[in-house]
Amino acid sequence: MSLRELKRARTRQALVDAAVELFERDGYEQTTIADIAAAAEIGTRTYFGYFATKEDLLFPENDVRLGAAVAAIAARGPGDGPADVLLRALRQVGEDSDDMTGRLAALRMRLIRQVPSVRGRALQIQLDAQRQIARHLAGAFPGQLDLIAAAALVGAFVGAVTGALQELLDTAEPEDPQQVRLAVQQATEIALRPWLAR
């Protein structure tokens, strides 16, 4: 990573950290983009070079998760089935980041329930990711999956992850992120069992 990329990554993380603090302290609706930019010590105009909306701050690693799924599909081995590569991507994301198990994850789940604009953004991100992953999966396994079957499989996968996280992060940030990762993995394996059996 170049010095410029490192600086951008630090500023991006500073924005996310500032947003989490302000959303928890002052409330989501009461916090403005100007407040977040000021807390991260950048200008409001600079903020938009990192995030398009306030909602996007809650999903900073969405592209990383999508990239992990696409990479797992591309790196599949000869004995791998469609469900195997999805589960591998989930494990990789869990090992690389606490985005699905930490403080931000708990806050995100709470705001998805409480704030319609956050719920709408979450749904848009989820549906876009599901469609992209399903298309890659169908292309990688043409003898096993057409687009409809791939969409069903990815829907089961994403639904299992989302449903498990909603229950696990319902009240607060988890004390043991590893336990959350294991519980999500188990829930997803249950949901994908029909595909794993093939």
Buried (B, 14 or more C-beta within 10 A) or exposed (E): EEEEEEEBEEBBEBBBBBBBBBBBEEEBEEBEBEBBBBBBEBEEEEBEEBBEEBBBBBBBBBEEBBEBBBBBBEEBEEEBBBBBBBBBBBBBBBEEBBBBBBBBBBBBBBBBEEBEEBBEBBEEBBEEBBBBBBBBBBEBBEEBBEEEBBBEBBBBBBBBBBBBBEEBBEEEBBEEBEEBBEBBBEBBBEBBEEBBEE
